């Protein structure tokens, strides 16, 4: 099993945020309000220019009814089994 590089992890977080937002039918402005950030910040996250801080990740997860682990991609079965080694 190959570990993700920081750049790959960053890309996946942005993609997951966008996928969740679109699935929820929210605009970037809507998500920005629930996270107390600007629409531009949401755009930067989704385009992988920056990463959300942990508090923002918790707000995003709460908005979408998911977990921070799911947003950062740490809930995949292969990742869980690797940690147990």
C-alpha positions in Angstrom: 0.0 0.0 0.0 1.3 3.5 -0.9 0.9 6.4 1.4 -0.5 9.7 0.0 1.9 12.6 -0.5 0.9 15.9 1.0 0.0 17.2 -2.5 -2.3 14.2 -3.1 -3.9 14.6 0.3 -4.5 18.3 -0.3 -6.1 17.5 -3.7 -8.4 15.0 -2.2 -9.6 17.2 0.6 -10.6 20.0 -1.9 -12.3 17.5 -4.1 -14.2 16.0 -1.2 -15.4 19.4 0.0 -16.6 20.3 -3.4 -18.4 17.0 -3.9 -20.1 17.2 -0.6 -21.1 20.8 -1.2 -22.6 20.1 -4.6 -24.4 17.0 -3.4 -26.0 19.1 -0.6 -27.1 21.6 -3.2 -25.1 24.5 -1.5 -23.4 27.4 -3.1 -19.9 28.3 -2.0 -21.5 31.4 -0.3 -23.8 29.1 1.7 -20.9 26.9 2.9 -18.8 30.0 3.6 -21.5 31.4 6.0 -21.8 28.1 7.9 -17.9 28.1 8.3 -17.6 31.8 9.1 -15.2 32.3 6.2 -15.4 34.1 2.8 -16.6 32.6 -0.4 -13.1 33.1 -1.7 -11.8 30.9 1.1 -14.1 28.1 0.1 -13.0 28.5 -3.5 -9.3 28.2 -2.4 -10.1 25.1 -0.5 -11.9 23.5 -3.4 -9.1 24.4 -5.8 -6.5 23.1 -3.5 -4.7 26.4 -3.0 -5.1 26.2 0.8 -6.4 23.7 3.3 -9.0 24.4 5.9 -8.0 24.5 9.6 -9.3 21.9 12.0 -12.1 24.1 13.3 -13.3 24.7 9.7 -13.1 21.0 8.9 -15.3 20.3 11.9 -17.8 22.9 10.7 -17.8 21.5 7.2 -18.3 17.9 8.5 -21.2 19.0 10.7 -22.8 20.9 7.8 -22.6 17.8 5.6 -23.4 15.2 8.3 -20.1 13.5 7.8 -16.8 13.2 9.7 -13.5 15.0 9.5 -11.9 11.6 8.7 -14.2 11.3 5.7 -13.3 14.7 4.5 -9.5 14.1 4.7 -9.8 10.6 3.4 -8.6 8.9 6.5 -11.6 6.6 6.8 -10.7 4.2 3.9 -10.4 0.6 5.0 -6.8 0.3 3.9 -5.9 3.4 6.0 -7.5 1.9 9.1 -5.8 -1.4 8.7 -2.4 0.2 8.1 -2.7 2.1 11.4 -3.3 -1.1 13.3 0.0 -2.5 12.3 
